[in-house]
Amino acid sequence: MDPQSTYDRIAAHFSKTREYAWPEVESFLTDRSVGRALDVGCGNGRHTESLSGHATRVVGVDVSRELLREARKRSVERGYDDRASFVHGDAARLPFADDVVELAVYVATIHHLSPRERRVRSLNELARVLRPGGVALVSAWSTAHDRFDRESGFDTTVDWTLPGGDTVPRYYHIYAPEEFAADIAESELESVDIDVSSGNCYGVVRAPSA
């Protein structure tokens, strides 16, 4: 189940349902101001827009070219296209040099990667592109969500229903909170704070200081 083809297919409809930034992201960004920021798995750019208010330049990266098209359109319509750019890329192999951003969000994306090794590699990629001491917010869907009655992490598919009734299956790894913390600990990121909110695991992390 290829995330690129999946999200290319549902991009336009998906974008219409993803209008607003998550409160947890807005809270994380409060009082932060940097030169360069990164939105990993940017989707339609709703969190890129939030980052644009806290950074001189922000880059959104996503595996779906159709979602990137939606994100570019949004940046023009909302008037932050002079501060934002969008790049096609894989979260587990980010197309950026080392130590180039001071602030990042990696929201609702890691749970689409398989297997675990690839998820941890994506966290290492985040550590690589962050400047020493740079901070990021990582989130993933959790077993704490009301729709799941499980204690351990597991793989599943969640259908997206398009107008007209066609369904498109999407791969998810649903994280147990302890497993989410363990993956961050396994990576090259330093954990600042880990919490559960609105059925998602959230980790505030930073790149090790030089």
C-alpha positions as CSV (number, residue, x, y, z in Angstrom):
1,M,0.0,0.0,0.0
2,D,1.9,3.0,-1.4
3,P,1.3,6.3,0.5
4,Q,2.2,8.3,-2.5
5,S,-0.4,6.8,-4.8
6,T,-3.0,6.6,-1.9
7,Y,-2.7,10.3,-1.1
8,D,-2.4,11.4,-4.7
9,R,-5.8,9.8,-5.3
10,I,-7.5,11.4,-2.3
11,A,-5.6,14.7,-2.2
12,A,-8.3,17.1,-3.3
13,H,-11.0,15.7,-1.1
14,F,-8.6,15.2,1.8
15,S,-7.4,18.8,1.6
16,K,-11.0,20.1,2.0
17,T,-11.3,18.3,5.3
18,R,-8.0,19.6,6.7
19,E,-8.7,23.3,7.0
20,Y,-7.3,24.2,10.4
21,A,-4.0,23.6,12.3
22,W,-4.2,21.3,15.3
23,P,-4.3,23.2,18.7
24,E,-1.3,21.1,19.9
25,V,0.8,22.4,17.0
26,E,-0.3,26.0,17.6
27,S,0.6,25.6,21.3
28,F,4.0,24.2,20.5
29,L,4.8,27.1,18.2
30,T,3.8,29.8,20.7
31,D,6.6,32.3,21.4
32,R,9.0,30.6,18.9
33,S,10.7,32.6,16.2
34,V,13.4,31.2,13.9
35,G,15.0,31.7,10.5
36,R,14.2,28.3,8.9
37,A,11.5,25.8,9.7
38,L,10.4,22.5,8.2
39,D,7.0,20.7,7.9
40,V,7.5,17.0,7.4
41,G,4.5,15.3,5.8
42,C,3.0,18.7,5.1
43,G,-0.1,17.5,3.4
44,N,-2.2,20.5,2.2
45,G,0.1,22.9,4.1
46,R,-2.1,23.8,7.1
47,H,0.8,23.5,9.5
48,T,3.2,25.0,7.0
49,E,0.9,28.1,7.2
50,S,1.3,28.0,11.0
51,L,5.0,27.7,10.8
52,S,5.2,30.6,8.3
53,G,4.1,32.9,11.2
54,H,7.1,31.8,13.3
55,A,9.9,31.6,10.7
56,T,11.5,33.7,7.9
57,R,11.4,30.7,5.6
58,V,9.5,27.4,5.8
59,V,9.7,24.3,3.6
60,G,6.9,21.7,3.4
61,V,7.9,18.2,2.2
62,D,5.5,15.5,1.3
63,V,5.5,12.2,-0.7
64,S,2.3,13.1,-2.5
65,R,2.7,15.5,-5.4
66,E,-1.1,16.1,-5.5
67,L,-1.1,17.2,-1.9
68,L,1.9,19.4,-2.6
69,R,-0.2,21.0,-5.4
70,E,-2.9,21.7,-2.8
71,A,-0.3,23.1,-0.4
72,R,1.1,25.5,-3.0
73,K,-2.4,26.7,-3.9
74,R,-3.2,27.3,-0.2
75,S,0.0,29.3,0.3
76,V,-0.9,31.6,-2.6
77,E,-4.5,32.0,-1.5
78,R,-3.5,32.7,2.1
79,G,-0.7,35.1,1.1
80,Y,2.3,33.3,2.6
81,D,3.8,31.9,-0.6
82,D,6.7,34.4,-0.3
83,R,7.8,32.6,2.9
84,A,7.0,29.0,1.9
85,S,8.3,26.5,-0.6
86,F,7.2,22.9,-1.1
87,V,9.4,19.9,-2.0
88,H,8.6,16.3,-3.0
89,G,10.3,13.9,-0.7
90,D,10.2,10.9,1.7
91,A,10.2,11.4,5.4
92,A,12.7,8.5,5.8
93,R,15.1,10.2,3.3
94,L,14.7,13.9,3.6
95,P,16.1,15.8,0.5
96,F,17.9,18.4,2.7
97,A,21.5,19.0,3.9
98,D,22.5,18.5,7.5
99,D,21.8,21.1,10.2
100,V,19.6,23.4,8.0
101,V,16.4,24.1,10.1
102,E,15.9,25.3,13.7
103,L,12.2,24.3,14.1
104,A,10.1,21.5,12.6
105,V,6.8,19.7,12.9
106,Y,6.3,16.1,11.9
107,V,2.6,15.6,12.4
108,A,0.4,12.6,11.5
109,T,2.9,11.1,9.1
110,I,5.2,8.7,10.9
111,H,2.3,6.3,11.4
112,H,2.1,5.8,7.7
113,L,5.6,4.4,7.5
114,S,6.4,0.7,7.6
115,P,8.3,-1.2,9.1
116,R,9.5,0.1,12.5
117,E,13.1,0.5,11.1
118,R,11.8,3.0,8.6
119,R,9.9,4.9,11.2
120,V,13.0,5.2,13.4
121,R,15.1,6.1,10.3
122,S,12.7,9.0,9.7
123,L,13.3,10.3,13.2
124,N,17.0,10.1,12.6
125,E,16.5,12.1,9.4
126,L,14.7,14.7,11.5
127,A,17.6,14.8,13.9
128,R,20.0,15.2,10.9
129,V,18.4,18.2,9.3
130,L,17.8,20.0,12.6
131,R,20.5,22.3,13.8
132,P,22.1,21.4,17.1
133,G,19.5,22.2,19.8
134,G,16.8,22.7,17.2
135,V,13.3,21.6,18.3
136,A,10.5,19.6,16.7
137,L,7.0,18.3,17.4
138,V,6.3,14.7,16.4
139,S,2.8,13.1,16.5
140,A,1.3,9.8,15.7
141,W,-2.1,8.1,16.1
142,S,-2.4,6.2,19.4
143,T,-4.1,3.3,21.0
144,A,-5.4,5.9,23.5
145,H,-7.9,7.0,20.8
146,D,-11.5,6.2,21.6
147,R,-11.9,4.2,18.4
148,F,-9.3,1.6,19.4
149,D,-9.6,-0.9,22.2
150,R,-6.0,-2.1,22.2
151,E,-3.1,-1.7,24.6
152,S,-0.3,-2.7,22.3
153,G,0.7,-1.0,19.0
154,F,-0.6,-2.6,15.8
155,D,-0.8,-2.3,12.1
156,T,-4.1,-1.6,10.4
157,T,-5.8,0.0,7.4
158,V,-8.2,2.9,7.7
159,D,-10.4,3.6,4.6
160,W,-10.9,7.0,3.1
161,T,-14.3,7.4,1.5
162,L,-14.4,9.6,-1.6
163,P,-17.4,11.4,-2.9
164,G,-19.4,8.8,-4.8
165,G,-18.6,6.1,-2.3
166,D,-15.2,4.7,-3.5
167,T,-13.0,3.7,-0.6
168,V,-9.2,4.0,-0.5
169,P,-7.4,2.0,2.2
170,R,-4.6,3.8,4.1
171,Y,-1.9,2.0,6.1
172,Y,-1.4,3.0,9.7
173,H,0.7,1.9,12.5
174,I,-1.2,2.7,15.7
175,Y,1.3,3.5,18.4
176,A,1.0,2.5,22.1
177,P,2.3,5.5,24.0
178,E,5.2,3.5,25.5
179,E,6.1,2.3,22.0
180,F,6.1,5.8,20.7
181,A,8.5,6.9,23.5
182,A,10.7,3.9,22.8
183,D,11.0,4.7,19.1
184,I,12.1,8.3,20.0
185,A,14.6,6.9,22.5
186,E,15.9,4.6,19.9
187,S,16.5,7.5,17.5
188,E,19.2,10.2,17.5
189,L,16.7,12.8,18.8
190,E,16.6,13.8,22.5
191,S,13.2,13.7,24.1
192,V,12.0,16.8,25.8
193,D,8.4,15.9,26.6
194,I,6.0,13.1,25.6
195,D,2.3,13.3,26.1
196,V,-1.1,12.0,24.8
197,S,-3.7,14.4,23.6
198,S,-6.9,14.0,21.5
199,G,-6.0,10.3,20.8
200,N,-2.5,11.1,19.5
201,C,1.0,10.7,20.9
202,Y,3.0,13.9,20.9
203,G,6.7,14.2,21.4
204,V,8.6,17.4,21.8
205,V,12.1,16.5,20.7
206,R,15.4,18.3,19.9
207,A,18.6,17.6,18.0
208,P,21.6,16.9,20.3
209,S,23.7,20.0,21.0
210,A,27.1,20.0,19.3
